[in-house]
Amino acid sequence: MKSVIQILRPHQWVKNFFVFMPLFFGHQLMNLPLLINTIAAFFAFSFVASSIYCFNDIIDVEDDRRHVEKCKRPIASGKISVTTGYILMFLMLVLSIMISMMLPYEAKTTTLELPYIIIIYWLMEMAYCIKLKRIAIIDLCILSVGFLLRIAAGGAASGIVLSHWLIMMTFLLTLFLGFAKRRDDVIKFQKTKIPPRHNTKRYNLTFVNDATTVTGSVMLVCYIMYTVSPETIANFDNRYIYLTTIFVLLGLLRYMQIAVVDEKSGDPTKVLLRDYFTQVIVLCWVASFLFIIYII
């Protein structure tokens, strides 16, 4: 059972909280029917993500066996067979589609329906595992689009039309995190002379440092423009949302500190789960946002 849990990687499900963003920014977080729908979408996306993790471990089994850390993965170590991996992969996919087709409440939306978003995400990630992850920059764009599909899933489940600000901020933020992660790969490559990924040689410190700075800066500007835009002020009936920019800036600076000073930006999920400073910043941002829109 431990090996099954390990291959499904439930700790990575934290990424799927992005499906709640349309509800959060749409000022509908207290709408119980839509919240239940979004929770269902969260689990649908979590199961389809686990399906992809199974396939990734199957397709990369030989590379993983030669890797210092990845050799401990269930399939690479022999704890789970390739056949079992395929069974788990399809089981997770079926569960995901079933959940996406049985949302408790009907949400009227102009966006794609949730089952189609799930299938598009699955096919895109399959292509990523097979080929696209080997192409520098394209690999990060695919990962960022994956997060856009997560917020699209949240929009489909809640019936909330996605804001162009939300789309741009999500893409830029995930691209920022992706470049910071590639920085960690470059440092490992310099120390061991063994590339952690097939495309690591197409990155270097100068490039990833500049790319991280650019994407982080543009994302911050985009967030500031979002908070002061007439559309946002009218939606929340509040002109003080710009104050939450403080925590967004602190979050970006903290992550850059982890990437550049500590050189531990290899897994954004683990950073969020283990770094107390980052957790406090995220909680302060959420609390300040909720306080401003629901109390002030």
Phi, psi and chi 1 to 4 in degrees:
 res  aa     phi    psi   chi1   chi2   chi3   chi4
   1 MET       -  -38.4 -179.4   57.0   70.1      -
   2 LYS   -61.1  -39.6 -177.4  178.2  179.0 -179.3
   3 SER   -67.9  -36.6  -62.7      -      -      -
   4 VAL   -63.7  -45.2  171.4      -      -      -
   5 ILE   -62.6  -38.3  -66.3  174.3      -      -
   6 GLN   -64.6  -40.4 -172.9  178.6   -4.1      -
   7 ILE   -74.2  -27.1 -165.1  174.2      -      -
   8 LEU   -80.3  -19.8  -62.4 -179.5      -      -
   9 ARG    51.0   59.1  -56.9 -178.6 -157.8  174.7
  10 PRO   -61.9  -22.6   20.5  -32.4      -      -
  11 HIS   -65.2  -21.2   67.0  -80.2      -      -
  12 GLN   -80.8   -7.6  -65.4  -73.9   -3.2      -
  13 TRP   -65.6  -15.9  -70.4    3.5      -      -
  14 VAL   -57.7  -27.4   67.3      -      -      -
  15 LYS   -62.3  -28.1  -61.4  175.4 -177.7  176.7
  16 ASN   -79.2   -0.1  -59.5  -41.4      -      -
  17 PHE   -66.2  -10.7  -82.1  102.6      -      -
  18 PHE   -61.6  -22.3  -88.2   76.0      -      -
  19 VAL   -66.7  -18.8  -57.4      -      -      -
  20 PHE   -84.2   -7.6  -69.7   94.2      -      -
  21 MET   -62.3  -43.3  -71.6 -179.5   67.2      -
  22 PRO   -59.1  -39.2  -25.9   36.4      -      -
  23 LEU   -66.4  -42.2 -151.7   61.5      -      -
  24 PHE   -67.1  -52.6 -176.3   84.1      -      -
  25 PHE   -77.6  -15.9  -72.9  101.9      -      -
  26 GLY   -86.7    4.3      -      -      -      -
  27 HIS    61.7   36.2 -156.0 -169.0      -      -
  28 GLN  -125.3   22.0  -64.5  -67.0  -34.5      -
  29 LEU   -64.9  -24.1 -159.4   57.8      -      -
  30 MET   -93.4    3.9  -58.3  -59.0  177.3      -
  31 ASN   -83.1  101.5 -171.6  -41.4      -      -
  32 LEU   -58.7  -48.2 -174.5   58.1      -      -
  33 PRO   -58.0  -43.0  -25.4   35.9      -      -
  34 LEU   -70.3  -33.3  -61.9 -172.9      -      -
  35 LEU   -65.5  -41.0  179.2   60.1      -      -
  36 ILE   -63.8  -43.0  -67.4  173.7      -      -
  37 ASN   -58.2  -44.1  -96.2   21.8      -      -
  38 THR   -68.5  -36.0  -54.5      -      -      -
  39 ILE   -61.9  -41.7  -68.3  173.0      -      -
  40 ALA   -61.9  -41.2      -      -      -      -
  41 ALA   -64.4  -35.3      -      -      -      -
  42 PHE   -60.1  -46.9  168.0   82.1      -      -
  43 PHE   -70.7  -33.9  -77.3  104.3      -      -
  44 ALA   -61.4  -44.2      -      -      -      -
  45 PHE   -72.0  -32.6 -127.0   97.4      -      -
  46 SER   -65.5  -41.5  -63.6      -      -      -
  47 PHE   -68.2  -39.8  -71.5  141.4      -      -
  48 VAL   -69.5  -32.4   75.2      -      -      -
  49 ALA   -65.2  -41.0      -      -      -      -
  50 SER   -63.9  -34.9  -70.3      -      -      -
  51 SER   -60.1  -42.3  172.7      -      -      -
  52 ILE   -68.2  -37.7  -66.1  -61.2      -      -
  53 TYR   -61.9  -38.9  -67.5  139.0      -      -
  54 CYS   -61.7  -47.4  -68.8      -      -      -
  55 PHE   -64.5  -39.8 -179.0   71.0      -      -
  56 ASN   -61.2  -41.9 -179.8   73.6      -      -
  57 ASP   -68.3  -30.5  -75.8    5.3      -      -
  58 ILE   -70.9  -47.8  -67.7  170.1      -      -
  59 ILE   -72.6  -25.7 -159.6  109.5      -      -
  60 ASP  -103.7   15.8  -75.8   -9.5      -      -
  61 VAL   -57.0  -42.4   61.1      -      -      -
  62 GLU   -68.9  -41.1  -64.9  -57.8  -33.7      -
  63 ASP   -65.8  -39.1  -70.3  -23.2      -      -
  64 ASP   -64.2  -36.3  -72.2  -10.5      -      -
  65 ARG   -65.8  -23.6  -75.4  170.1  178.1  164.2
  66 ARG   -92.6   -5.5  -67.0 -171.2  -67.4  -92.4
  67 HIS   -90.5  142.6 -164.3  -84.4      -      -
  68 VAL   -61.8  -42.2  177.7      -      -      -
  69 GLU   -98.6  -42.1  -62.5  176.4   -0.4      -
  70 LYS   -70.0  -13.7  -64.3  179.4 -179.4  179.6
  71 CYS   -65.4  -14.4   63.6      -      -      -
  72 LYS   -85.8   -5.6  -60.6  176.2 -176.9  177.6
  73 ARG   -63.1  150.4  -71.4  178.1  173.3  177.3
  74 PRO   -53.3  -45.9  -28.2   36.4      -      -
  75 ILE   -74.4  -43.3  -66.6 -179.8      -      -
  76 ALA   -62.5  -35.0      -      -      -      -
  77 SER   -85.3   -8.7   62.8      -      -      -
  78 GLY    88.2    3.8      -      -      -      -
  79 LYS   -71.5  -27.3  -65.2  178.2 -179.6  177.6
  80 ILE  -130.2  135.3  -71.4 -178.1      -      -
  81 SER   -77.9  162.5   66.8      -      -      -
  82 VAL   -62.3  -38.7  171.3      -      -      -
  83 THR   -60.6  -46.0  -58.7      -      -      -
  84 THR   -62.2  -36.7  -57.4      -      -      -
  85 GLY   -60.3  -43.7      -      -      -      -
  86 TYR   -65.5  -40.1  -84.7  117.0      -      -
  87 ILE   -61.5  -46.1  -67.9  173.3      -      -
  88 LEU   -64.2  -38.1  -71.4  170.3      -      -
  89 MET   -60.0  -50.4  179.6 -174.6   80.6      -
  90 PHE   -71.5  -33.0  -75.0  110.6      -      -
  91 LEU   -62.9  -45.3  177.0   61.0      -      -
  92 MET   -63.8  -38.7  -69.2  -63.6  104.2      -
  93 LEU   -65.0  -44.9  176.6   61.6      -      -
  94 VAL   -63.0  -44.4  170.6      -      -      -
  95 LEU   -60.1  -41.2  -76.4  173.4      -      -
  96 SER   -62.8  -47.4  173.9      -      -      -
  97 ILE   -66.7  -39.0  -66.1  175.6      -      -
  98 MET   -61.1  -45.1  -73.2  177.2   61.2      -
  99 ILE   -63.8  -42.3  -67.7  173.8      -      -
 100 SER   -65.8  -24.4   68.5      -      -      -
 101 MET   -90.8   -6.9  -65.7  177.3   67.1      -
 102 MET  -125.1   46.3  -63.5 -173.6  -63.5      -
 103 LEU   -63.1  138.4  -66.3 -178.1      -      -
 104 PRO   -60.0  -34.8  -23.5   34.3      -      -
 105 TYR  -126.4  142.6  -59.0   95.9      -      -
 106 GLU   -77.7  128.0 -178.4  179.7   -3.2      -
 107 ALA  -110.8  121.4      -      -      -      -
 108 LYS   -81.3  119.3  -64.1  179.7 -179.7  178.5
 109 THR  -148.1  155.0  177.4      -      -      -
 110 THR   -95.6   -2.9   57.0      -      -      -
 111 THR   -85.5  176.5   58.9      -      -      -
 112 LEU   -61.7  148.0  -81.5  173.4      -      -
 113 GLU   -73.0  153.2  -67.3 -177.0    5.0      -
 114 LEU   -55.8  -44.6 -175.7   56.2      -      -
 115 PRO   -58.3  -37.8  -23.9   34.7      -      -
 116 TYR   -67.0  -38.7  -64.8  117.5      -      -
 117 ILE   -64.0  -41.4  -64.9  173.4      -      -
 118 ILE   -60.9  -45.4  -66.6  -67.0      -      -
 119 ILE   -66.8  -42.7  -67.3  171.8      -      -
 120 ILE   -60.3  -44.0  -69.8  171.2      -      -
 121 TYR   -61.9  -45.1  174.1   81.7      -      -
 122 TRP   -61.9  -45.0 -169.5   77.7      -      -
 123 LEU   -65.8  -41.3  -68.5  174.2      -      -
 124 MET   -63.2  -42.9 -177.5 -174.1   72.5      -
 125 GLU   -70.7  -30.9  -69.7  -62.6  -40.3      -
 126 MET   -62.8  -44.9  -68.8  -75.6  -77.1      -
 127 ALA   -63.4  -36.0      -      -      -      -
 128 TYR   -63.5  -46.8  171.5   83.5      -      -
 129 CYS   -64.2  -38.0  -68.4      -      -      -
 130 ILE   -76.7  -42.8  -65.5  171.1      -      -
 131 LYS  -139.8  -47.8 -179.1   65.8  178.3  179.4
 132 LEU   -65.3  -25.2  -62.4 -179.4      -      -
 133 LYS   -70.3  -10.0   67.9  179.6  179.3 -179.1
 134 ARG   -86.4   -8.2  -60.1  171.6 -176.4  -92.9
 135 ILE  -104.2  115.5  -53.3  173.9      -      -
 136 ALA   -59.9  144.7      -      -      -      -
 137 ILE    74.4  -47.4  -61.6 -179.3      -      -
 138 ILE   -60.0  -38.4  -65.8  -63.7      -      -
 139 ASP   -60.1  -41.6   62.2  -30.8      -      -
 140 LEU   -72.2  -35.2  -64.7 -179.3      -      -
 141 CYS   -64.2  -39.2  -71.4      -      -      -
 142 ILE   -63.6  -42.9  -68.7  -65.6      -      -
 143 LEU   -62.9  -39.8  -67.7  175.0      -      -
 144 SER   -67.8  -40.1  -65.7      -      -      -
 145 VAL   -62.9  -33.9  171.1      -      -      -
 146 GLY   -58.5  -38.2      -      -      -      -
 147 PHE   -73.8  -31.4  -78.5   91.8      -      -
 148 LEU   -64.1  -37.2  -67.5 -176.8      -      -
 149 LEU   -68.0  -29.2  -70.5  175.4      -      -
 150 ARG   -65.2  -46.1  -75.8  172.9  169.3   85.7
 151 ILE   -71.6  -28.1   63.9  171.6      -      -
 152 ALA   -65.5  -36.8      -      -      -      -
 153 ALA   -64.2  -41.2      -      -      -      -
 154 GLY   -64.6  -37.0      -      -      -      -
 155 GLY   -67.5  -39.5      -      -      -      -
 156 ALA   -66.9  -38.2      -      -      -      -
 157 ALA   -71.5  -32.4      -      -      -      -
 158 SER   -99.6  -13.4   61.6      -      -      -
 159 GLY    77.1   15.1      -      -      -      -
 160 ILE   -93.1  126.2  -63.3  173.9      -      -
 161 VAL   -72.2  129.5  178.5      -      -      -
 162 LEU   -70.3  134.4  -57.9 -179.1      -      -
 163 SER   -76.6  143.7  163.5      -      -      -
 164 HIS   -64.2  -28.2   59.9  -79.4      -      -
 165 TRP   -65.0  -44.2  -66.3  110.6      -      -
 166 LEU   -62.9  -41.1 -178.4   57.7      -      -
 167 ILE   -63.3  -47.7  -66.6  171.3      -      -
 168 MET   -65.9  -42.7  -71.1 -169.9  -66.1      -
 169 MET   -64.5  -40.5  -72.8 -171.7  -65.2      -
 170 THR   -64.5  -45.3  -60.4      -      -      -
 171 PHE   -62.4  -45.3 -174.4   79.5      -      -
 172 LEU   -68.0  -41.6  -70.7  167.3      -      -
 173 LEU   -62.9  -46.5  174.9   60.9      -      -
 174 THR   -70.0  -30.5   51.5      -      -      -
 175 LEU   -68.1  -40.1 -153.9   56.9      -      -
 176 PHE   -59.1  -48.0  164.7   80.6      -      -
 177 LEU   -65.0  -35.9  -64.5  174.5      -      -
 178 GLY   -65.1  -44.2      -      -      -      -
 179 PHE   -66.8  -36.7  -82.8  117.4      -      -
 180 ALA   -63.5  -36.9      -      -      -      -
 181 LYS   -67.5  -40.1 -172.9  174.2 -177.1  178.2
 182 ARG   -65.8  -29.7  -68.2  -62.3  177.8  -92.8
 183 ARG   -60.5  -41.6 -171.9 -176.8 -168.0  -78.1
 184 ASP   -62.1  -38.8 -169.6   76.2      -      -
 185 ASP   -64.2  -42.0  -69.7  -19.7      -      -
 186 VAL   -62.8  -42.0  170.9      -      -      -
 187 ILE   -64.0  -42.0  -68.8  172.5      -      -
 188 LYS   -62.8  -39.0  -72.1  179.7  179.2  178.4
 189 PHE   -64.7  -40.1  179.2   41.6      -      -
 190 GLN   -66.1  -34.1  -69.4  179.0  -20.8      -
 191 LYS   -80.6  -40.0  -68.5  178.8  178.5  178.6
 192 THR  -103.9  -15.6   64.7      -      -      -
 193 LYS    65.6   12.1  -55.1  -56.9  178.9 -175.8
 194 ILE  -114.3  116.2  -58.6  173.9      -      -
 195 PRO   -68.5  124.1   23.3  -31.8      -      -
 196 PRO   -64.0  -27.3  -21.0   33.7      -      -
 197 ARG  -131.0  163.1  -58.2  173.4 -169.8  -87.7
 198 HIS   -66.0  -26.6  -69.5  -79.0      -      -
 199 ASN  -104.5   10.3   62.3   14.2      -      -
 200 THR   -59.6  -32.3  -57.8      -      -      -
 201 LYS   -66.3  -15.8  -66.1 -179.6 -179.4  179.7
 202 ARG   -88.7    4.2  -64.0  -64.5  -63.8  152.9
 203 TYR  -120.6  151.6  -65.7  100.1      -      -
 204 ASN  -143.0  171.2   61.0   37.0      -      -
 205 LEU   -61.5  -40.8  -82.2 -177.5      -      -
 206 THR   -60.2  -46.5  -58.8      -      -      -
 207 PHE   -65.8  -49.9  174.2   68.7      -      -
 208 VAL   -68.3  -32.9  -66.8      -      -      -
 209 ASN   -64.2  -46.6  -75.2  -17.4      -      -
 210 ASP   -65.8  -42.1  -69.4  -14.2      -      -
 211 ALA   -65.2  -39.5      -      -      -      -
 212 THR   -64.3  -43.1  -57.8      -      -      -
 213 THR   -64.2  -44.6  -58.3      -      -      -
 214 VAL   -64.4  -50.5  168.6      -      -      -
 215 THR   -65.5  -38.5   51.9      -      -      -
 216 GLY   -65.5  -41.7      -      -      -      -
 217 SER   -66.5  -45.7  -60.1      -      -      -
 218 VAL   -65.4  -37.5  176.7      -      -      -
 219 MET   -62.8  -41.9 -174.1  -90.8  165.9      -
 220 LEU   -63.8  -44.1  179.4   62.3      -      -
 221 VAL   -62.0  -41.2  171.8      -      -      -
 222 CYS   -61.6  -41.1 -175.4      -      -      -
 223 TYR   -66.4  -41.6 -175.4   82.0      -      -
 224 ILE   -62.0  -44.1  -66.2  172.4      -      -
 225 MET   -62.9  -36.4  -67.3  177.0   65.7      -
 226 TYR   -63.3  -45.0  161.2   74.9      -      -
 227 THR   -68.6  -26.9   61.0      -      -      -
 228 VAL  -103.8    2.2  -60.6      -      -      -
 229 SER   -71.8  144.0   69.1      -      -      -
 230 PRO   -56.0  -34.5  -25.0   35.4      -      -
 231 GLU   -61.8  -44.8  173.9 -169.7  -14.2      -
 232 THR   -69.2  -43.6  -58.0      -      -      -
 233 ILE   -60.9  -40.3  -66.3  173.5      -      -
 234 ALA   -70.1  -38.4      -      -      -      -
 235 ASN   -64.6  -42.4 -179.0   42.5      -      -
 236 PHE   -96.4   -7.4  -67.5  106.4      -      -
 237 ASP    53.5   44.2 -168.3   24.5      -      -
 238 ASN  -156.1  134.1 -165.7  -57.0      -      -
 239 ARG  -106.5   13.5   59.5  178.2   67.2 -110.1
 240 TYR  -105.1    8.5  -63.0  106.0      -      -
 241 ILE   -64.2  -24.7  -61.2  173.5      -      -
 242 TYR   -58.3  -22.4   71.4   90.6      -      -
 243 LEU   -63.6  -25.3  -65.5  173.0      -      -
 244 THR   -70.4  -11.0   61.6      -      -      -
 245 THR   -59.1  -29.2  -57.3      -      -      -
 246 ILE   -54.2  -45.7  -62.4  170.4      -      -
 247 PHE   -76.9  -29.7  -60.7  109.1      -      -
 248 VAL   -65.3  -44.4  174.9      -      -      -
 249 LEU   -62.2  -45.2  174.9   59.2      -      -
 250 LEU   -61.2  -39.5  -73.6  175.1      -      -
 251 GLY   -63.3  -43.1      -      -      -      -
 252 LEU   -65.4  -43.1  -68.4  173.8      -      -
 253 LEU   -65.0  -40.5  -69.7  175.7      -      -
 254 ARG   -63.0  -42.4  174.2   56.6  177.4  170.6
 255 TYR   -68.6  -36.5 -158.6   83.2      -      -
 256 MET   -66.2  -34.1  -69.7 -175.0   70.6      -
 257 GLN   -64.2  -43.1 -178.4 -174.7   46.6      -
 258 ILE   -63.2  -38.7  -67.8  171.8      -      -
 259 ALA   -74.2  -45.4      -      -      -      -
 260 VAL   -89.8  -44.0  177.8      -      -      -
 261 VAL   -84.6  -51.8  179.8      -      -      -
 262 ASP   -84.3  -21.8  -58.8  -27.8      -      -
 263 GLU    55.8   47.5  -62.6 -177.4   -9.3      -
 264 LYS  -132.4   42.8  -66.1 -179.7  179.3  179.5
 265 SER  -100.3   21.5   59.2      -      -      -
 266 GLY   -65.2  -29.4      -      -      -      -
 267 ASP  -138.0  101.5 -168.4  -27.2      -      -
 268 PRO   -56.6  -34.2  -25.3   35.2      -      -
 269 THR   -64.0  -44.7  -56.8      -      -      -
 270 LYS   -66.6  -34.9  -70.8 -177.5  178.5  179.0
 271 VAL   -60.9  -45.3  170.7      -      -      -
 272 LEU   -64.7  -38.1  179.1   59.9      -      -
 273 LEU   -79.5  -21.1  -65.8  175.3      -      -
 274 ARG  -114.0  -24.5  -63.9  176.6 -179.3  177.9
 275 ASP   -90.1  109.9 -174.9   62.4      -      -
 276 TYR   -65.4  -34.9  -65.6  127.9      -      -
 277 PHE   -61.2  -46.3 -166.9  176.3      -      -
 278 THR   -63.3  -41.5  -59.2      -      -      -
 279 GLN   -61.4  -42.3  -68.0  170.6    3.1      -
 280 VAL   -63.8  -42.1  169.9      -      -      -
 281 ILE   -62.7  -45.7  -67.9  172.5      -      -
 282 VAL   -62.3  -44.6  171.9      -      -      -
 283 LEU   -63.9  -39.1  -71.9  174.3      -      -
 284 CYS   -65.7  -38.8  -74.2      -      -      -
 285 TRP   -63.9  -48.4  173.7   76.1      -      -
 286 VAL   -61.1  -46.7  173.0      -      -      -
 287 ALA   -63.0  -42.2      -      -      -      -
 288 SER   -67.0  -38.5   63.9      -      -      -
 289 PHE   -64.2  -47.3 -152.5  105.2      -      -
 290 LEU   -64.7  -40.2  -68.2  175.2      -      -
 291 PHE   -62.0  -42.8  178.5   79.8      -      -
 292 ILE   -68.3  -43.2  -70.9  172.1      -      -
 293 ILE   -85.9  -21.7   65.0  175.2      -      -
 294 TYR  -109.0  -19.2  -74.5  107.2      -      -
 295 ILE  -114.9  -47.3  -63.0  177.5      -      -
 296 ILE   -65.9      -  -67.2 -177.6      -      -
